[in-house]
Each structure stands twice: as C-alpha cells, then as structure tokens.
Amino acid sequence: MHYEDTRAFAQNQDAQDPLRTCRDQFLFPQHNGHPVLYFCGNSLGLQPKTVRPAILAELDHWAEHGVEGHFRGDLPWMHYHKFLTRQTARLVGALPHEVVVMNTLTVNLHLMLVSFYRPTRERFKIVMEAGAFPSDQYAMETQARWHGFDPAEAIVEVAPRPGEDTLRTEDILETIEREGDRIALVIFGGVNYYTGQFYDLPAIAAAAHRVGAYAGFDLAHTAGNLPLQLHDWGGDFAVWCSYKYLNSGPGGPSGVFMHERHGDNPALPRFAGWWGHDESERFQMRKGFKPMRGAEGWQLSNAQIFSFAAHKASLDVFEAVGMEALRAKSLQLTGYLEFVLDEVNRKKNMFRIITPRDPAARGCQISALTDHRGKALFDYMTENGAIADWREPNVIRFAPVPLYNSFEDVWQVGQLLAQ
Ligand SMILES: *Cc1c(COP(=O)(O)O)cnc(C)c1O
C-alpha cells in the first residue's frame, strides 16, 4: 500500500474508512480540550458509551428486585454468563460450548493448568516464549514448584537468536521436537506483549500434539486484535482478558476456551465450584460434583454482574463490526503507523522497530526500542496529549486500534515525535 506523511493523505484515508464512525461510540480522555491521541488500547481499551447505561441498568435491576433479580428481566443474573457465550465464541472462532467468561485472566490460567499441567517424573517440562508477560512467568514458575519441580529445569524458554528481536517459528518447533516426550505443556502468548509478534498458533499446537503434550495460549493481547480460529487451530485451551483490546474496563472478566475434545471429559481433574455443577441440580445443594458440559464446567462462582455487563456492551460493538472488517482496517492503519515511524526515524534516528515487519506476524501493536533518550521522548509525548505505553527497560508500544483510532491520529503522533 502507498502511504504519504501528510495530513491531507491521512484525512483522505479517514474519509474512505468504512469504520470511521465507530470512533463516535467511545469516550476519549481529553487534553487541553481535545481528545488525546490514544495508542494504549493494548493496555486498557477506551470506554464504549454503552457501558455506563449497561451498568446502571444492573444497579437499577438490583434496586428494584433485590435477590429476585437473579430470575427476572431480560438478562437474569442467574444465567448471565450465557448471554456472553455466542458473541465470545464468534470472536475467537470457537463453538459455543467451548467458551465461557469467568474470573480474571491469571486465575483462569492457573485453573487451566490444574487440568492441563499434570507432570510426571518423565514428562514434566513447560515450553514457553522467553520474555513472556510476568504474570504468566510467575504462574508457570509456581506451578512447577507446586508439583515439586525446579522451575530452572522444568521451564524451557524459546528465545530470539542473538541479534534478533523476535522468535522464528522454526526455532519454536525445533525446541518442541528436541524436548519431545519430556514436555507436558506448551504455552505461548498469541501476540507477545513486548514485541507485538503474533505466533503461528496452529503450528505450535500441532507440534505440541506430535510429542504428546498439551498446547495452551494466553490471548490477552490477541483477543479483539486479530481474527482467531481456536477450534480449527486445535489448541487444548486458551485464556484472555477483556480490558485490553476488548474495551470492557479495568479488571474486566476473562474468557476461556476449552477445546470440545476435553469439555465433556469429567475425568479431567479440575478445581470445581458450584457454578460449574450441572445447572439442572445446582440448587439441590447435594454432594458429588457433576460438571456442566463444555467450558462452563470449569466455572467456580456466580457471575460478577457489573463487569460482565460492561463486557457484554463491548461485545455488542465487536459483533456489529466483525473481526474481519477490523482486521482489514488494522492492516492499513498499522502499516501507516509503521510508515510514519520510519519517516520520523529517517530524520531523527531515535529508535528501532522490533515488531515483525511482516503484517501477518503482528496485530496492531508496533513496539519501538529506544535509546537512552526514550523515557524523555515518552514523557514529552504524554505531556503533549499522546498516550502510548512505556515498558521497561526501553520500549514504547503504540497500538492504533481500528475501532477508534484514525489515520489522522497516526499522522499526528508522527508529527509530535518528529518535534
Ligand atoms: C495483561 C496480561 C495479563 C494480566 O493478567 P490479569 O490476571 O488480568 O491481571 C496476564 N498475561 C498476559 C499475557 C497479559 O498480557
């Protein structure tokens, strides 16, 4: 695609953008009376305007009905998680009984490991990306210890080659092959939070299965960013959060995918709670856990209604637009950001883009590795109304989000950096 570093070009792109009005559905923080240049949707997505009325409706429902709110109205609380199922399944390319929304991300990661990390003396290793998000690192480390293994021995990290920033798929697959039947679990992010690299999830799942290991994915930076086909890609489970690209608000709930080959296996160990129990007998309060079919059988607790209501409002936005249309715009918008950053760099030489140059190997995030002036540059941007995301030691992450960012936003952030 041909790009130009001019306001006229950016405005012309916006005028032709079929998703240009989506921006009006979101609330932007203000800077000096203008909306900020918001490039932080990979950390906390902006608030859809429909979220406030959705939460207020639940407060009113509670005020009006008290406990009866569980059974009354269009969205009775008792079944609230089900009202998210269809849209969630569509969002990640799963069958409805393969997904559920519950808890928060790291909690769900541990719950999945209860079922899918059951090491033996021979098969106990976890293969993961080096430099995974810290919460995932801590989860793996403490799971290994909990089962009596030394994390240094149990956890095998795949790292970029010397002088490279991102992983080669061949190196991931080669590591899985080499460790072979010592591997219990292969777990990867979808998109790495630091570099923005999107991994080849079907290839990783297939390689894990070839050596008899399970494959799981943390899609925190992937859900709502890229179209997914989790069922067809064949991984055993996946988890994600809803407050990044999915715009459901701070601390929002997590989604879980459980491939149908496991969903109906009551023998699979799990930590259970009453909400995972067969709903036809849930309130008989009897002994003996009998799981629900599919992913719902991993639920512990009744739904956190206010955060689920925000999530539902946001999922409505995604359903109306569709991931394919979002991805089509995202490819152009992210490509434009890459072009603009390259233009700044040509003149100023301030950073190096570490995100893959291949659009198929990334979502909408571009990470710029800065030199010693990086933090000052980042602070200058913030003071001037551009919100990106600083990651220690020295990376600025920019995420132009196709739902609410414009080409003009991208052009403007380039102007600011060039100053
Ligand atoms: C954002 C993120 C988390 C955060 O976990 P919470 O339990 O939601 O606080 C964990 N893992 C990854 C990969 C993330 O990107």
The ligand as an ORCA input file, in Angstrom:
! r2SCAN-3c Opt
* xyz 0 1
  C      -2.415     -8.255     30.586
  C      -1.866     -9.621     30.741
  C      -2.028    -10.334     31.940
  C      -2.728     -9.698     33.127
  O      -3.323    -10.652     33.921
  P      -4.561    -10.303     34.877
  O      -4.760    -11.567     35.605
  O      -5.712     -9.897     34.006
  O      -4.143     -9.169     35.769
  C      -1.524    -11.622     32.005
  N      -0.883    -12.183     30.947
  C      -0.712    -11.519     29.782
  C      -0.017    -12.174     28.634
  C      -1.180    -10.222     29.658
  O      -0.974     -9.552     28.516
*
